[in-house]
Amino acid sequence: MSKGFDLVAENREDSGKGSSRRLRREGKVPAIIYGGGKPPRPLSIDRNALMRHMEQEAFFSSVINVKLGAKEQPAILKDVQMHPAKRMVLHMDLQRIIATEKIRMAVPIHFLNEDIAVGVKMGGGTVAHMLTEVDISCLPKDLPEYLEVDIADMQLDDMLHLSDIKLPDGVEVPELAQGNDPAVVAVHILKVAAEPEEEEVEEGEAPPPAEGEAEKPEESD
């Protein structure tokens, strides 16, 4: 199960762009929490505390314990809107969760033993990642922080698919249930396109005309 995070929030009564800008000037991030059979509720969250959490990869795929006064609400992070030029969170969406209801979440893939994979160490290949995260479905208690793929035994030109990932108990991959099984990682030789050879021109010989350029007729004396 993924680690939990505590996030202190405050009720936000005002809405609109002006209110959001004022909150950001005060060092807070406007947010909203929804789902769980309850109406959406606007919130504000301390920006510095949020940024410290966001430095950890696990924050994006873990259950977050939202503390609102004396009440606590488990939730998951559904969306974060970042400033296009600054390291600043503009807005975030949280979804309430219920212990008995499955959630869908994107979790990262951690690739193990890339440097000692047979196809890399012995075959001179390169590891290519086709997927770096997977959408999963599970109960909140079974939510993994990440999925692991050990590629130590992969030979040159080997490829692993989504169905090859070992899933923790209680975790499902909806894409597999739909009959899709995309490639996740491969080991192969990188092919570099050869540069076209330039034709050598003998001294005193005119170079051939460029493509699409007609030959000039010889001038007569």
C-alpha positions in Angstrom: 0.0 0.0 0.0 1.2 3.5 -0.7 2.2 5.8 2.1 -0.3 8.4 3.4 0.1 12.2 3.4 -1.6 14.7 5.6 -2.8 17.9 4.0 -4.2 20.7 6.1 -7.0 22.7 4.3 -9.3 25.6 5.0 -12.8 26.3 3.7 -12.9 28.8 0.8 -16.1 30.8 0.6 -15.2 33.2 -2.3 -14.7 32.0 -5.8 -13.6 33.5 -9.1 -10.3 34.6 -10.6 -10.0 37.6 -8.2 -10.4 35.4 -5.1 -7.9 32.9 -6.5 -5.3 35.6 -7.2 -5.7 37.0 -3.7 -5.2 33.5 -2.2 -2.0 33.0 -4.2 -0.6 36.4 -3.0 -1.3 35.1 0.6 0.8 32.0 -0.1 -2.2 29.7 -0.5 -3.4 27.4 -3.3 -7.1 27.3 -4.4 -8.4 23.8 -4.5 -11.6 21.8 -4.7 -12.6 18.5 -3.3 -15.5 16.5 -4.8 -17.0 13.0 -5.0 -17.9 10.5 -2.3 -21.6 11.3 -2.6 -21.1 14.9 -1.3 -21.3 18.3 -3.0 -18.0 19.9 -4.2 -16.3 22.1 -1.6 -13.8 24.8 -2.4 -10.7 24.8 -0.3 -7.4 26.6 0.2 -4.1 24.9 1.0 -0.8 26.3 2.3 1.5 26.5 -0.8 4.8 25.7 1.0 3.4 22.6 2.6 1.9 21.5 -0.7 5.2 22.0 -2.6 7.1 20.0 0.0 4.7 17.1 -0.5 5.0 17.4 -4.3 8.7 16.9 -4.1 7.9 13.2 -3.4 6.8 11.1 -6.3 4.5 9.1 -3.9 2.3 12.1 -3.3 0.7 11.8 -6.7 -0.3 8.1 -6.3 -1.2 7.9 -2.6 -4.1 8.4 -0.3 -4.1 12.0 1.0 -5.7 12.7 4.4 -7.3 16.1 4.0 -7.7 17.8 7.4 -10.4 20.4 7.5 -10.8 21.7 11.1 -11.6 18.8 13.3 -12.7 16.6 10.4 -10.6 14.4 8.2 -11.4 13.1 4.7 -9.3 10.6 2.7 -8.8 11.7 -0.9 -6.7 11.2 -4.0 -5.1 13.8 -6.2 -6.9 14.0 -9.6 -5.4 17.1 -11.2 -2.8 19.8 -10.6 -2.6 23.0 -12.7 0.9 24.5 -12.7 2.0 28.0 -13.8 3.5 27.7 -17.3 6.6 29.6 -16.4 7.0 29.5 -12.6 7.3 26.8 -10.1 3.8 27.6 -8.7 0.6 25.6 -8.3 -2.4 27.5 -9.6 -5.1 25.0 -8.7 -5.6 21.4 -7.6 -8.5 18.9 -7.7 -9.0 16.3 -5.0 -11.4 13.4 -5.1 -13.0 12.0 -1.9 -12.7 8.2 -1.6 -14.7 5.6 0.3 -12.9 2.6 1.8 -15.4 0.1 0.2 -15.3 1.6 -3.3 -12.7 1.0 -5.9 -10.7 3.9 -7.3 -8.9 4.4 -10.6 -5.4 5.9 -10.4 -2.3 6.3 -12.5 0.8 4.9 -10.8 4.4 5.1 -12.0 6.5 2.2 -13.2 9.9 1.7 -11.6 12.3 -0.2 -13.9 14.9 -2.3 -12.0 18.4 -3.5 -13.0 18.5 -1.6 -16.3 22.3 -1.3 -16.2 22.8 -5.0 -15.7 20.2 -6.3 -18.1 21.7 -9.1 -20.3 20.8 -7.3 -23.5 22.5 -4.1 -22.3 25.6 -5.5 -20.6 26.3 -8.4 -23.1 24.5 -7.3 -26.2 25.3 -3.5 -26.2 21.6 -2.7 -26.4 19.6 0.3 -25.0 16.5 0.2 -22.8 13.5 1.9 -24.3 10.5 2.8 -22.1 7.2 2.7 -24.0 5.1 3.3 -20.8 6.2 5.1 -17.6 2.9 4.8 -15.7 -0.2 2.5 -15.6 -3.8 3.2 -14.9 -5.0 0.7 -12.2 -8.2 0.0 -10.3 -8.3 -1.1 -6.6 -9.7 -0.4 -3.2 -8.0 2.5 -1.4 -6.3 0.1 1.1 -4.6 -1.8 -1.8 -3.3 1.3 -3.7 0.4 0.8 -4.5 2.8 3.6 -4.6 4.3 2.3 -7.8 4.7 -0.9 -9.9 8.1 -2.6 -10.4 9.4 -4.2 -13.6 12.7 -6.1 -13.3 14.5 -6.3 -16.6 17.7 -8.0 -15.5 17.0 -11.1 -17.7 15.9 -9.2 -20.8 17.9 -10.2 -23.9 18.6 -8.1 -26.9 15.4 -7.5 -28.8 13.3 -8.7 -25.9 10.1 -6.8 -25.1 7.8 -6.8 -22.1 4.1 -6.0 -22.2 1.6 -4.7 -19.7 0.5 -8.3 -18.9 4.0 -9.1 -17.8 3.9 -6.7 -14.9 3.4 -8.5 -11.6 0.4 -6.8 -9.8 0.0 -6.6 -6.1 -3.0 -8.4 -4.6 -6.3 -6.6 -5.2 -4.9 -4.5 -8.1 -6.4 -4.7 -11.6 -5.4 -3.0 -14.9 -8.6 -2.0 -16.8 -6.8 -1.8 -20.1 -6.0 -5.5 -19.9 -9.6 -6.3 -19.2 -10.5 -4.4 -22.4 -8.2 -6.7 -24.4 -5.3 -4.3 -24.8 -1.8 -5.3 -24.0 0.7 -2.5 -25.0 4.4 -2.9 -24.9 6.1 -1.4 -21.7 9.8 -1.8 -22.2 12.2 -3.2 -24.8 16.0 -3.7 -25.2 17.4 -3.1 -28.7 20.2 -1.6 -30.7 19.8 2.0 -31.5 19.9 2.5 -35.3 21.4 5.7 -36.4 20.4 6.8 -39.9 23.4 7.0 -42.2 24.1 10.4 -43.8 23.9 10.4 -47.6 27.3 10.3 -49.3 28.3 13.4 -51.2 29.3 12.8 -54.8 32.9 13.7 -55.5 33.4 16.1 -58.3 36.5 15.9 -60.4 38.6 19.0 -60.7 37.3 21.1 -63.7 34.0 19.2 -63.8 30.8 21.1 -63.2 28.8 19.8 -60.2 25.5 18.0 -61.1 22.4 20.2 -61.1 20.3 20.3 -57.9 17.2 18.3 -57.8 14.4 20.0 -59.8 16.9 22.4 -61.4 17.3 22.1 -65.2 20.7 21.9 -66.8 21.7 25.1 -68.4 22.3 24.8 -72.1 25.9 25.3 -73.2 26.7 28.8 -74.6 27.7 28.9 -78.2 30.5 31.0 -79.4 
